[in-house]
């Protein structure tokens, strides 16, 4: 197989478990708001901060590297706006996982390249 043709992907359910453990270890407690496909479901991460919420959505950067996109925009939003974004994404992809973390500074508890 040619290099770069395929990359190993972590199953979604395993990634979710890892992210929750990392959050707990970092004092950024998280919960699963919605279970998605355990093998290949996409993941949304809601960050609940002091100034509102941000929803991160999985994406790929220009080089094909996994990254996260601030789906709700650069500034924090209120609960209604975050919920509306999540619902739109679930209608588009019913296999999505939705996690929520306490994140006063709106940073995730896992390493994340945000684009």
Rosetta blueprint (number, residue, H / E / L):
1 X L
2 X L
3 X L
4 X L
5 X L
6 X L
7 X L
8 X L
9 X L
10 X L
11 X L
12 X H
13 X H
14 X H
15 X H
16 X H
17 X H
18 X H
19 X H
20 X H
21 X H
22 X H
23 X H
24 X H
25 X H
26 X L
27 X L
28 X L
29 X L
30 X E
31 X E
32 X E
33 X E
34 X E
35 X L
36 X L
37 X L
38 X L
39 X L
40 X L
41 X L
42 X L
43 X E
44 X E
45 X E
46 X E
47 X E
48 X E
49 X E
50 X L
51 X L
52 X E
53 X E
54 X E
55 X E
56 X E
57 X E
58 X E
59 X E
60 X E
61 X L
62 X L
63 X L
64 X L
65 X L
66 X E
67 X E
68 X E
69 X E
70 X E
71 X L
72 X L
73 X L
74 X L
75 X L
76 X L
77 X E
78 X L
79 X H
80 X H
81 X H
82 X H
83 X H
84 X H
85 X H
86 X H
87 X H
88 X H
89 X H
90 X H
91 X H
92 X H
93 X L
94 X L
95 X L
96 X L
97 X E
98 X E
99 X E
100 X E
101 X E
102 X E
103 X L
104 X L
105 X L
106 X L
107 X L
108 X L
109 X L
110 X L
111 X L
112 X L
113 X L
114 X E
115 X L
